[in-house]
Amino acid sequence: MIAFSCAVAILWSAARLRNATALPWVLMGVGQLAVVVGDSLWVYYEHIAEVNPFPSVADGFYLLQYPLVTGALLLLARHHRSAGDREARLDAAILIVGLSLPYWVLLISPKIGHYDSVLMQVIALGYPLGDVLLLAALVRLLTGAGARTPAFRMIALALVCVLTGDVVFVMLEDPQGFSVSLGVLPFLMSYLVWGAAALHPSAADLLRATPETVPSLTNRRLLTLTAVVLLAPGTLIVQLAFGLELSAWAVSITSVVLFVLVVARMAIMLRRMQHQARRLDEIARTDTLTGLPNRRTMDAQLAREYERATLDGTPLTLAMIDLDRFKLFNDTHGHQGGDELLAGAATAWSLVLASDDMLARYGGEEFVLLMPGRGLDDAEHLLAALRVVTPQRQTFSAGLALWDGRETPLELLRRADTALYAAKEAGRDRVMRAAPAVGRRPEPVNSREYGGPPGAGPAWSAPSR
């Protein structure tokens, strides 16, 4: 009656849900109902017909529970797939292979050849093999992603009770003597917990995903995997210590499989760490908003271009670019509009640049354009091309500085920055050449050099500040 109430609760919950979550509950409910039929037949054979219920049709219904419940667990595991599903599958495989060894040594191997008829042999082995199948599905579900709801935890506890009861059942020398005793308590507990899981409000949330998509290798998971891997040598140690028959072949094969799985797990984890390291390096070198190299990357590239220019004797020109009246634009169009302008300008300018040129975001609305191999005239023509493609009819001011072969990168940037401020003081929307390290003041560049229309006038004849 307790088992029957559990089956009714599970099937009632499945009928109430009527969604994708209902199917796993249906499979679990039908599996539990098969156990009820098996229990009824077992009672009939033992107490009414007074015949040995092992083997009988009751065993068929008992064994039917395993594929049904396993199917339900695999459906749940399928919905709990994540980006780290390969790691979860390998963790599950390690646990399954490692935990299957005790089943083989203690429950399966001793039963082989123990019974007179083939039918009794098959049924007797069906229980531990069904446990291994059920254990594999449960481990696969527990190692994956998914919400750990109260109903989920109660289902796992119920299955652990079922597995415990089966171990007690299989280890008994005479299954016929398996009646109302301490051996049935795990089954009674599983019925109660399983029924409570079906009636719990979280029963509808078994398929709910969690924000975490990649299972992390926590200390608990690492310790569990370590303990399971050590089961193979531990089995031999125990057998040697107590003078038991050695399970050499089983332990050897299990050890080889576990070794391969652990190496595969380490390889995947290493590749993930390498990918994350490359991603972190890319984030550290890239401006998040514009996708351009950031200031740190630009400083490193400038040092490399210094060495190349020294060896090749080629010119090296640097420009500091600042979008005009960006604060006013930001206040008018909002911060999102300002971000769109920065990202749009970075994209448009990048399409004009040659492969050797490097555009980097220096900070705020300021950009640095590094132009190896270009002189001042060539650099001015390039800036004119950038001005044409600047989005939303915005303008920019720029300061140009040609490396003199002696100054430091900081001094070159300072000269370009000084020229930029001179361009802004002169009315914006223009390019100013930086004065030499010691010498004349910055000079304006005529708008004709930007390819403007005849009569357009000088580039600095923009509206006053």
C-alpha positions, 0 to 999 in steps of 0.5 A: 500500500505504501508503494502503491500510494507512491505510484499514485502520487507520481502519476497524479503529479504527471497528469497535473503538469501536462508539459515537458516535465510530465514525461519523466514523472510518467516514466518514474510512476510507471516504473514504481507501479511495476514494483507494486505489481511485483510486490503483489505477485511476490506476496501471492507466491510466498503467502498464498500459493506458498511457492518459491517466488524466485524466480517468477513473474514478480522478478520481471516486474521488478526488473522493469523498473530499471529501464523505465526510471533510467529513461526518466533520468536520461531525459532530465540529463538531456535537458540539463546539458550545458557548455561544459557537457563534455566535462560532465560526461567524463566525470560521470564516466569516471564515477560509473566505471569506478563504482561499477568495480565494487558491484562486480567484485561483491555482487556480480562475480560471486553470483556467476555460476551460483545457480542451477538454472539459466533463468535463475542466473539471469534474474539474479544477475539482472538486479546488480546489472540494473543497479549499475544501469540506474547508478549510471543514469543517476550519476550522469544527472548529478554531474550535469547542470540543472536546478537542484530543487527539493524535488530533484534532491528527494528523487536522488535520495529515493534512488540511493535508497533503492540501490541500497535495498537492492544491494541488501537483496542481492547479498542475501543467500536466499532471496526467498527469505527476503520479507518484512525485515530490516532489508525492506526499510530502504525500499519503504523509505524510497517510496515515501521520499519519492512520493513526497518529491512528486507532491512537492511544489518544485516537482514542476521545476525538474527541467529548469536550467541554472545560470551556471552553464559550465560545471566547476571542478569544486573541491567536493567534486575533485575529492569524489573523483579521487576517491572513486579512482582509488577504488581500483587499487584499494580493492586489491589492497583490501583483498591482499590484506584479508587474504581474499581471492584477487580480482586481478583482471577486473581491477586491471581493466578498470584501472586502464579505463580510469587512467584513459578517462582521467587523462581525457578529463585533464586534457579538456580542462587544460584546453579550457584553461588555455582558451580562458588564458587567451581570452583574458589576454585578449581582454587585457589588450583590447578596449571593450567598447570599441574593440580597438587595442587599448593603451597598454597594447599601444604602448607595447606596439610603439616600443616595437615600432621604435626598434623597427624604425631604428633598424630600417631607418623608416619614418614613424609618425604618431597622431593623437585624435580627439572627437570634437565637443564629445561631452556636448554630444554625450549630454545631447544624445545620452551615454548610449549615443556617445558609446555608439559614436565611439564604436562607430568611429573606431569601426569606420576609421579601421576600415580606412587604415592599412595593415601596418597602421594601428589605431588604439583607444587612449582613453575617453574620446581620445585615440592614438594612430600609430603610422610606421613608414609614413611621413607627416604629409602621408599621415595628413592625407590618411587623417583626411580620409578618416575625417571623411568617414567619421560617422554622424557628421562629427569632426575631430582634432588631431596632433601629428608628431614625427619621431626624431630618432632620439626622443622616448615614446613618452616624449613623442606622445607628449609632443603629439598631445601638445599639438592636439591641444593647439588644434583645439585652441585654434578652433577644432576640426583641424590637424596640427603638426607638433613642433620639434623637440626644440624649435618652432610652434605647431603649424596648422594644416590647410583644409585643401590637404583634406581633399575639401571642395574649392573655396572651402577655406581653412579647416580651422574655420569651424564654429567657435567653442 
